[in-house]
Amino acid sequence: MKKLALFSVTLMSLMLLTSCEAVETIFKAGMWWGIIVVVGILGLILWLFSRGKNS
């Protein structure tokens, strides 16, 4: 049942979006995930450095 739902969503998105719009959507999502990951890693590094200096 899950495969059928995934297939139907994929098929609908392929029919509704042109190829350029689909690629644009994928790159926008990738860009935002990249920004979130970089900010998270920088925050973790800064937190670790500040924690080490306080101890």
PyMOL Python script that loads the backbone (N, CA, C, O; Angstrom):
from pymol import cmd

cmd.read_pdbstr("""\
ATOM      1  N   MET A   1       0.818  -1.190   0.000  1.00  0.00           N
ATOM      2  CA  MET A   1       0.000   0.000   0.000  1.00  0.00           C
ATOM      3  C   MET A   1       0.866   1.261   0.000  1.00  0.00           C
ATOM      4  O   MET A   1       0.547   2.243  -0.669  1.00  0.00           O
ATOM      5  N   LYS A   2       1.977   1.221   0.765  1.00  0.00           N
ATOM      6  CA  LYS A   2       2.862   2.381   0.823  1.00  0.00           C
ATOM      7  C   LYS A   2       3.511   2.640  -0.531  1.00  0.00           C
ATOM      8  O   LYS A   2       3.677   3.790  -0.937  1.00  0.00           O
ATOM      9  N   LYS A   3       3.876   1.567  -1.229  1.00  0.00           N
ATOM     10  CA  LYS A   3       4.491   1.725  -2.544  1.00  0.00           C
ATOM     11  C   LYS A   3       3.509   2.345  -3.530  1.00  0.00           C
ATOM     12  O   LYS A   3       3.893   3.156  -4.373  1.00  0.00           O
ATOM     13  N   LEU A   4       2.254   1.964  -3.420  1.00  0.00           N
ATOM     14  CA  LEU A   4       1.230   2.528  -4.291  1.00  0.00           C
ATOM     15  C   LEU A   4       1.043   4.018  -4.016  1.00  0.00           C
ATOM     16  O   LEU A   4       0.887   4.807  -4.948  1.00  0.00           O
ATOM     17  N   ALA A   5       1.058   4.400  -2.755  1.00  0.00           N
ATOM     18  CA  ALA A   5       0.898   5.812  -2.398  1.00  0.00           C
ATOM     19  C   ALA A   5       2.104   6.613  -2.890  1.00  0.00           C
ATOM     20  O   ALA A   5       1.940   7.706  -3.431  1.00  0.00           O
ATOM     21  N   LEU A   6       3.295   6.086  -2.708  1.00  0.00           N
ATOM     22  CA  LEU A   6       4.500   6.774  -3.171  1.00  0.00           C
ATOM     23  C   LEU A   6       4.501   6.890  -4.688  1.00  0.00           C
ATOM     24  O   LEU A   6       4.869   7.929  -5.236  1.00  0.00           O
ATOM     25  N   PHE A   7       4.093   5.832  -5.360  1.00  0.00           N
ATOM     26  CA  PHE A   7       4.034   5.855  -6.818  1.00  0.00           C
ATOM     27  C   PHE A   7       3.017   6.879  -7.309  1.00  0.00           C
ATOM     28  O   PHE A   7       3.278   7.603  -8.270  1.00  0.00           O
ATOM     29  N   SER A   8       1.865   6.942  -6.656  1.00  0.00           N
ATOM     30  CA  SER A   8       0.836   7.884  -7.102  1.00  0.00           C
ATOM     31  C   SER A   8       1.267   9.329  -6.857  1.00  0.00           C
ATOM     32  O   SER A   8       0.994  10.194  -7.689  1.00  0.00           O
ATOM     33  N   VAL A   9       1.925   9.605  -5.750  1.00  0.00           N
ATOM     34  CA  VAL A   9       2.428  10.962  -5.482  1.00  0.00           C
ATOM     35  C   VAL A   9       3.489  11.329  -6.502  1.00  0.00           C
ATOM     36  O   VAL A   9       3.490  12.448  -7.015  1.00  0.00           O
ATOM     37  N   THR A  10       4.384  10.415  -6.801  1.00  0.00           N
ATOM     38  CA  THR A  10       5.429  10.667  -7.794  1.00  0.00           C
ATOM     39  C   THR A  10       4.819  10.918  -9.169  1.00  0.00           C
ATOM     40  O   THR A  10       5.222  11.840  -9.878  1.00  0.00           O
ATOM     41  N   LEU A  11       3.860  10.103  -9.534  1.00  0.00           N
ATOM     42  CA  LEU A  11       3.214  10.263 -10.830  1.00  0.00           C
ATOM     43  C   LEU A  11       2.469  11.590 -10.927  1.00  0.00           C
ATOM     44  O   LEU A  11       2.527  12.255 -11.961  1.00  0.00           O
ATOM     45  N   MET A  12       1.779  11.979  -9.875  1.00  0.00           N
ATOM     46  CA  MET A  12       1.062  13.262  -9.871  1.00  0.00           C
ATOM     47  C   MET A  12       2.034  14.425  -9.991  1.00  0.00           C
ATOM     48  O   MET A  12       1.779  15.369 -10.739  1.00  0.00           O
ATOM     49  N   SER A  13       3.146  14.370  -9.265  1.00  0.00           N
ATOM     50  CA  SER A  13       4.104  15.476  -9.330  1.00  0.00           C
ATOM     51  C   SER A  13       4.755  15.551 -10.704  1.00  0.00           C
ATOM     52  O   SER A  13       5.043  16.644 -11.191  1.00  0.00           O
ATOM     53  N   LEU A  14       4.989  14.410 -11.333  1.00  0.00           N
ATOM     54  CA  LEU A  14       5.568  14.425 -12.673  1.00  0.00           C
ATOM     55  C   LEU A  14       4.594  14.990 -13.694  1.00  0.00           C
ATOM     56  O   LEU A  14       5.008  15.645 -14.651  1.00  0.00           O
ATOM     57  N   MET A  15       3.316  14.744 -13.501  1.00  0.00           N
ATOM     58  CA  MET A  15       2.326  15.244 -14.447  1.00  0.00           C
ATOM     59  C   MET A  15       2.031  16.733 -14.230  1.00  0.00           C
ATOM     60  O   MET A  15       1.751  17.455 -15.188  1.00  0.00           O
ATOM     61  N   LEU A  16       2.091  17.189 -12.990  1.00  0.00           N
ATOM     62  CA  LEU A  16       1.735  18.571 -12.689  1.00  0.00           C
ATOM     63  C   LEU A  16       2.897  19.543 -12.864  1.00  0.00           C
ATOM     64  O   LEU A  16       2.691  20.701 -13.230  1.00  0.00           O
ATOM     65  N   LEU A  17       4.111  19.078 -12.605  1.00  0.00           N
ATOM     66  CA  LEU A  17       5.275  19.950 -12.694  1.00  0.00           C
ATOM     67  C   LEU A  17       6.006  19.713 -14.003  1.00  0.00           C
ATOM     68  O   LEU A  17       6.152  18.571 -14.440  1.00  0.00           O
ATOM     69  N   THR A  18       6.460  20.774 -14.623  1.00  0.00           N
ATOM     70  CA  THR A  18       7.337  20.585 -15.770  1.00  0.00           C
ATOM     71  C   THR A  18       8.714  20.216 -15.248  1.00  0.00           C
ATOM     72  O   THR A  18       8.967  20.324 -14.049  1.00  0.00           O
ATOM     73  N   SER A  19       9.590  19.791 -16.109  1.00  0.00           N
ATOM     74  CA  SER A  19      10.908  19.334 -15.664  1.00  0.00           C
ATOM     75  C   SER A  19      11.696  20.455 -15.013  1.00  0.00           C
ATOM     76  O   SER A  19      12.404  20.224 -14.033  1.00  0.00           O
ATOM     77  N   CYS A  20      11.585  21.667 -15.542  1.00  0.00           N
ATOM     78  CA  CYS A  20      12.320  22.789 -14.962  1.00  0.00           C
ATOM     79  C   CYS A  20      11.808  23.110 -13.563  1.00  0.00           C
ATOM     80  O   CYS A  20      12.597  23.400 -12.664  1.00  0.00           O
ATOM     81  N   GLU A  21      10.501  23.061 -13.377  1.00  0.00           N
ATOM     82  CA  GLU A  21       9.941  23.333 -12.059  1.00  0.00           C
ATOM     83  C   GLU A  21      10.337  22.250 -11.065  1.00  0.00           C
ATOM     84  O   GLU A  21      10.616  22.542  -9.903  1.00  0.00           O
ATOM     85  N   ALA A  22      10.361  21.010 -11.517  1.00  0.00           N
ATOM     86  CA  ALA A  22      10.745  19.911 -10.629  1.00  0.00           C
ATOM     87  C   ALA A  22      12.191  20.062 -10.191  1.00  0.00           C
ATOM     88  O   ALA A  22      12.502  19.888  -9.013  1.00  0.00           O
ATOM     89  N   VAL A  23      13.074  20.382 -11.120  1.00  0.00           N
ATOM     90  CA  VAL A  23      14.494  20.558 -10.786  1.00  0.00           C
ATOM     91  C   VAL A  23      14.662  21.758  -9.867  1.00  0.00           C
ATOM     92  O   VAL A  23      15.451  21.710  -8.923  1.00  0.00           O
ATOM     93  N   GLU A  24      13.933  22.830 -10.131  1.00  0.00           N
ATOM     94  CA  GLU A  24      14.011  24.022  -9.285  1.00  0.00           C
ATOM     95  C   GLU A  24      13.578  23.698  -7.854  1.00  0.00           C
ATOM     96  O   GLU A  24      14.211  24.140  -6.895  1.00  0.00           O
ATOM     97  N   THR A  25      12.505  22.930  -7.716  1.00  0.00           N
ATOM     98  CA  THR A  25      12.023  22.553  -6.394  1.00  0.00           C
ATOM     99  C   THR A  25      13.043  21.706  -5.655  1.00  0.00           C
ATOM    100  O   THR A  25      13.269  21.904  -4.461  1.00  0.00           O
ATOM    101  N   ILE A  26      13.659  20.768  -6.352  1.00  0.00           N
ATOM    102  CA  ILE A  26      14.663  19.908  -5.735  1.00  0.00           C
ATOM    103  C   ILE A  26      15.856  20.734  -5.274  1.00  0.00           C
ATOM    104  O   ILE A  26      16.355  20.526  -4.168  1.00  0.00           O
ATOM    105  N   PHE A  27      16.325  21.668  -6.100  1.00  0.00           N
ATOM    106  CA  PHE A  27      17.476  22.473  -5.715  1.00  0.00           C
ATOM    107  C   PHE A  27      17.153  23.437  -4.580  1.00  0.00           C
ATOM    108  O   PHE A  27      18.011  23.700  -3.737  1.00  0.00           O
ATOM    109  N   LYS A  28      15.934  23.967  -4.544  1.00  0.00           N
ATOM    110  CA  LYS A  28      15.553  24.833  -3.425  1.00  0.00           C
ATOM    111  C   LYS A  28      15.558  24.053  -2.121  1.00  0.00           C
ATOM    112  O   LYS A  28      16.057  24.539  -1.106  1.00  0.00           O
ATOM    113  N   ALA A  29      15.011  22.857  -2.142  1.00  0.00           N
ATOM    114  CA  ALA A  29      14.994  22.021  -0.941  1.00  0.00           C
ATOM    115  C   ALA A  29      16.420  21.673  -0.532  1.00  0.00           C
ATOM    116  O   ALA A  29      16.754  21.709   0.652  1.00  0.00           O
ATOM    117  N   GLY A  30      17.258  21.339  -1.504  1.00  0.00           N
ATOM    118  CA  GLY A  30      18.653  21.016  -1.198  1.00  0.00           C
ATOM    119  C   GLY A  30      19.402  22.200  -0.632  1.00  0.00           C
ATOM    120  O   GLY A  30      20.216  22.044   0.279  1.00  0.00           O
ATOM    121  N   MET A  31      19.141  23.382  -1.157  1.00  0.00           N
ATOM    122  CA  MET A  31      19.809  24.582  -0.666  1.00  0.00           C
ATOM    123  C   MET A  31      19.421  24.841   0.787  1.00  0.00           C
ATOM    124  O   MET A  31      20.279  25.131   1.621  1.00  0.00           O
ATOM    125  N   TRP A  32      18.119  24.736   1.089  1.00  0.00           N
ATOM    126  CA  TRP A  32      17.693  24.998   2.463  1.00  0.00           C
ATOM    127  C   TRP A  32      18.228  23.946   3.426  1.00  0.00           C
ATOM    128  O   TRP A  32      18.620  24.287   4.542  1.00  0.00           O
ATOM    129  N   TRP A  33      18.253  22.701   3.035  1.00  0.00           N
ATOM    130  CA  TRP A  33      18.823  21.670   3.901  1.00  0.00           C
ATOM    131  C   TRP A  33      20.309  21.924   4.130  1.00  0.00           C
ATOM    132  O   TRP A  33      20.810  21.724   5.237  1.00  0.00           O
ATOM    133  N   GLY A  34      21.016  22.365   3.090  1.00  0.00           N
ATOM    134  CA  GLY A  34      22.432  22.687   3.238  1.00  0.00           C
ATOM    135  C   GLY A  34      22.656  23.825   4.209  1.00  0.00           C
ATOM    136  O   GLY A  34      23.563  23.770   5.040  1.00  0.00           O
ATOM    137  N   ILE A  35      21.832  24.859   4.109  1.00  0.00           N
ATOM    138  CA  ILE A  35      21.954  25.999   5.025  1.00  0.00           C
ATOM    139  C   ILE A  35      21.673  25.556   6.463  1.00  0.00           C
ATOM    140  O   ILE A  35      22.401  25.930   7.382  1.00  0.00           O
ATOM    141  N   ILE A  36      20.633  24.772   6.651  1.00  0.00           N
ATOM    142  CA  ILE A  36      20.288  24.307   8.001  1.00  0.00           C
ATOM    143  C   ILE A  36      21.409  23.458   8.588  1.00  0.00           C
ATOM    144  O   ILE A  36      21.746  23.607   9.762  1.00  0.00           O
ATOM    145  N   VAL A  37      21.983  22.577   7.792  1.00  0.00           N
ATOM    146  CA  VAL A  37      23.060  21.706   8.284  1.00  0.00           C
ATOM    147  C   VAL A  37      24.296  22.523   8.632  1.00  0.00           C
ATOM    148  O   VAL A  37      24.909  22.287   9.673  1.00  0.00           O
ATOM    149  N   VAL A  38      24.676  23.474   7.790  1.00  0.00           N
ATOM    150  CA  VAL A  38      25.862  24.292   8.056  1.00  0.00           C
ATOM    151  C   VAL A  38      25.671  25.121   9.321  1.00  0.00           C
ATOM    152  O   VAL A  38      26.575  25.189  10.155  1.00  0.00           O
ATOM    153  N   VAL A  39      24.515  25.749   9.475  1.00  0.00           N
ATOM    154  CA  VAL A  39      24.246  26.544  10.676  1.00  0.00           C
ATOM    155  C   VAL A  39      24.263  25.647  11.914  1.00  0.00           C
ATOM    156  O   VAL A  39      24.786  26.041  12.956  1.00  0.00           O
ATOM    157  N   GLY A  40      23.706  24.466  11.809  1.00  0.00           N
ATOM    158  CA  GLY A  40      23.710  23.537  12.934  1.00  0.00           C
ATOM    159  C   GLY A  40      25.105  23.101  13.330  1.00  0.00           C
ATOM    160  O   GLY A  40      25.423  23.041  14.517  1.00  0.00           O
ATOM    161  N   ILE A  41      25.938  22.798  12.354  1.00  0.00           N
ATOM    162  CA  ILE A  41      27.317  22.374  12.645  1.00  0.00           C
ATOM    163  C   ILE A  41      28.107  23.524  13.257  1.00  0.00           C
ATOM    164  O   ILE A  41      28.849  23.327  14.220  1.00  0.00           O
ATOM    165  N   LEU A  42      27.949  24.737  12.697  1.00  0.00           N
ATOM    166  CA  LEU A  42      28.649  25.888  13.273  1.00  0.00           C
ATOM    167  C   LEU A  42      28.197  26.147  14.707  1.00  0.00           C
ATOM    168  O   LEU A  42      29.022  26.443  15.571  1.00  0.00           O
ATOM    169  N   GLY A  43      26.906  26.039  14.966  1.00  0.00           N
ATOM    170  CA  GLY A  43      26.392  26.212  16.325  1.00  0.00           C
ATOM    171  C   GLY A  43      26.951  25.168  17.274  1.00  0.00           C
ATOM    172  O   GLY A  43      27.295  25.484  18.413  1.00  0.00           O
ATOM    173  N   LEU A  44      27.045  23.926  16.817  1.00  0.00           N
ATOM    174  CA  LEU A  44      27.595  22.858  17.641  1.00  0.00           C
ATOM    175  C   LEU A  44      29.062  23.111  17.952  1.00  0.00           C
ATOM    176  O   LEU A  44      29.496  22.924  19.089  1.00  0.00           O
ATOM    177  N   ILE A  45      29.823  23.529  16.961  1.00  0.00           N
ATOM    178  CA  ILE A  45      31.247  23.812  17.174  1.00  0.00           C
ATOM    179  C   ILE A  45      31.425  24.973  18.153  1.00  0.00           C
ATOM    180  O   ILE A  45      32.242  24.898  19.070  1.00  0.00           O
ATOM    181  N   LEU A  46      30.658  26.042  17.954  1.00  0.00           N
ATOM    182  CA  LEU A  46      30.755  27.182  18.880  1.00  0.00           C
ATOM    183  C   LEU A  46      30.353  26.790  20.294  1.00  0.00           C
ATOM    184  O   LEU A  46      30.969  27.235  21.262  1.00  0.00           O
ATOM    185  N   TRP A  47      29.321  25.959  20.419  1.00  0.00           N
ATOM    186  CA  TRP A  47      28.898  25.503  21.734  1.00  0.00           C
ATOM    187  C   TRP A  47      29.992  24.667  22.405  1.00  0.00           C
ATOM    188  O   TRP A  47      30.248  24.815  23.600  1.00  0.00           O
ATOM    189  N   LEU A  48      30.632  23.794  21.632  1.00  0.00           N
ATOM    190  CA  LEU A  48      31.692  22.955  22.192  1.00  0.00           C
ATOM    191  C   LEU A  48      32.891  23.807  22.628  1.00  0.00           C
ATOM    192  O   LEU A  48      33.474  23.556  23.683  1.00  0.00           O
ATOM    193  N   PHE A  49      33.262  24.810  21.823  1.00  0.00           N
ATOM    194  CA  PHE A  49      34.377  25.675  22.201  1.00  0.00           C
ATOM    195  C   PHE A  49      34.047  26.502  23.440  1.00  0.00           C
ATOM    196  O   PHE A  49      34.890  26.649  24.324  1.00  0.00           O
ATOM    197  N   SER A  50      32.847  27.035  23.515  1.00  0.00           N
ATOM    198  CA  SER A  50      32.485  27.845  24.678  1.00  0.00           C
ATOM    199  C   SER A  50      32.377  26.989  25.935  1.00  0.00           C
ATOM    200  O   SER A  50      32.677  27.459  27.032  1.00  0.00           O
ATOM    201  N   ARG A  51      31.962  25.765  25.787  1.00  0.00           N
ATOM    202  CA  ARG A  51      31.847  24.851  26.933  1.00  0.00           C
ATOM    203  C   ARG A  51      33.235  24.461  27.429  1.00  0.00           C
ATOM    204  O   ARG A  51      33.445  24.316  28.633  1.00  0.00           O
ATOM    205  N   GLY A  52      34.185  24.289  26.505  1.00  0.00           N
ATOM    206  CA  GLY A  52      35.538  23.912  26.906  1.00  0.00           C
ATOM    207  C   GLY A  52      36.260  25.028  27.642  1.00  0.00           C
ATOM    208  O   GLY A  52      37.069  24.747  28.527  1.00  0.00           O
ATOM    209  N   LYS A  53      35.999  26.273  27.310  1.00  0.00           N
ATOM    210  CA  LYS A  53      36.667  27.392  27.965  1.00  0.00           C
ATOM    211  C   LYS A  53      36.102  27.644  29.358  1.00  0.00           C
ATOM    212  O   LYS A  53      36.819  28.129  30.233  1.00  0.00           O
ATOM    213  N   ASN A  54      34.831  27.323  29.577  1.00  0.00           N
ATOM    214  CA  ASN A  54      34.213  27.545  30.895  1.00  0.00           C
ATOM    215  C   ASN A  54      34.659  26.518  31.922  1.00  0.00           C
ATOM    216  O   ASN A  54      34.637  26.808  33.118  1.00  0.00           O
ATOM    217  N   SER A  55      35.056  25.346  31.502  1.00  0.00           N
ATOM    218  CA  SER A  55      35.408  24.272  32.443  1.00  0.00           C
ATOM    219  C   SER A  55      36.765  24.446  33.036  1.00  0.00           C
ATOM    220  O   SER A  55      37.197  23.623  33.842  1.00  0.00           O
TER     221      SER A  55
END
""", "prot")
cmd.dss("prot")
cmd.show_as("cartoon", "prot")
cmd.util.cbc("prot")
cmd.orient("prot")
